[in-house]
Amino acid sequence: MAPKTSSATLRLKQDYIRLKNDPVPYVIAEPNPSNILEWYYVVSGPDDSPYAGGYYLGRLVFPRDFPFKPPSIYMITPNGRFKTNTRLCLSISDYHPDTWNPAWSVSTILTGLLSFMLENSPTMGSIEMTDYERRQLAAQSLESNVCDENFCELFPELTMTIQNEIEKRNLARANEEQSPIMDSSQPENNILHSVVYNSVVVVGFALFIYLVRYVLYNMNIE
């Protein structure tokens, strides 16, 4: 007799189908292929936020009696809003089972997480940083994520996109570093051209004087 499928597994499979059919803006998620109670998500920083250009990997750990109890929520990529690899105290997490609603889905959790990330209200697991520092972390998040095994395995298309972005960034950086070298050599080239030009003028003038004297000398002889 086949083992009975748990209610959590059934519900999470349904939530996965809903999530694929109706994606959450700025957030994608995939379950661990070997454990459906563990999901990984990626938040793409909205353009009008200090997280713009960043990609933030996180993890959801669901209890066996989900949806009757909420999941644990973690952020893995340094982001400037939440501590990394620490259970986050949110109204949609296992820190607040009293506020949890069994009707809430994975999509609801991800939407709520993004909302908490974009505001600045303090909570257990949150940190304070300036917008400038968060932008710096957003830029650094690309290299951080492509080095993460779970990220690359579960989000291969996004991994390729990020790798291409890193290559473009490195190429632009190399061009910027090469440009000052070329600019600094320009004055030397200008000086060299000036010296050559002046030398040609002097030699040409000397030849002209010589020819004039030669002609006058021949005229006097005749």
Buried (B, 14 or more C-beta within 10 A) or exposed (E): EEEEEBEBBEBBEEBBEEBEEEEBEBBBBBBBEEEBBBBBBBBBBBEEBBBBBBBBBBBBBBBEEBBEBBBBBBBBBBBBBBBBEBBBBBBBBBBEEEEBEEEBBBBBBBBBBBEBBBEEEEBEBBBEBEEEEBBBBBEEBBEBBBEBEBBBEBBEEBBEEBBEBEEEEEEEEEEEEEEEEEEEEEEEEEEEEEEEEEEEEEEEEEEEEEEEEEEEEEEEEE
